[in-house]
Amino acid sequence: MHRRSFTPAYSSWINQVERWFAKLERRCLERGVCCSLDDLKTALEDWIKVWNDEARPFKWTKTADQILDRICR
C-alpha cells in the first residue's frame, strides 16, 4: 500500500513566510551590527522597504506531485 502524508492546505504559505524570514536574516541581520533597538528597527524597516520596492513572487520549481513523490520514497 502506497502511503501519502497529510500536507496541510496552509503549508505552502508557511514555507513562503519561512523563506522570506531566511532572506531577511541573510541579507539584513547577518551583515549588520545594531547597537540599539532603534538601530535594529531602522535596519529592518529599510530592508523591508527595499524588499517591497523590488518584490517578485517566489516560484516553485517542482510540481506538487513531484514533491509528494519524493517525500513518499
Secondary structure in CASP SS format (residue, H / E / C, confidence):
PFRMAT SS
TARGET T0000
AUTHOR 0000-0000-0000
METHOD secondary structure of the structure
MODEL  1
M C 1.00
H C 1.00
R C 1.00
R C 1.00
S C 1.00
F C 1.00
T C 1.00
P C 1.00
A C 1.00
Y C 1.00
S H 1.00
S H 1.00
W H 1.00
I H 1.00
N H 1.00
Q H 1.00
V H 1.00
E H 1.00
R H 1.00
W H 1.00
F H 1.00
A H 1.00
K H 1.00
L H 1.00
E H 1.00
R H 1.00
R H 1.00
C H 1.00
L H 1.00
E C 1.00
R C 1.00
G C 1.00
V C 1.00
C C 1.00
C C 1.00
S C 1.00
L H 1.00
D H 1.00
D H 1.00
L H 1.00
K H 1.00
T H 1.00
A H 1.00
L H 1.00
E H 1.00
D H 1.00
W H 1.00
I H 1.00
K H 1.00
V H 1.00
W H 1.00
N H 1.00
D H 1.00
E C 1.00
A C 1.00
R C 1.00
P C 1.00
F C 1.00
K C 1.00
W C 1.00
T C 1.00
K C 1.00
T C 1.00
A H 1.00
D H 1.00
Q H 1.00
I H 1.00
L H 1.00
D H 1.00
R H 1.00
I H 1.00
C H 1.00
R C 1.00
END
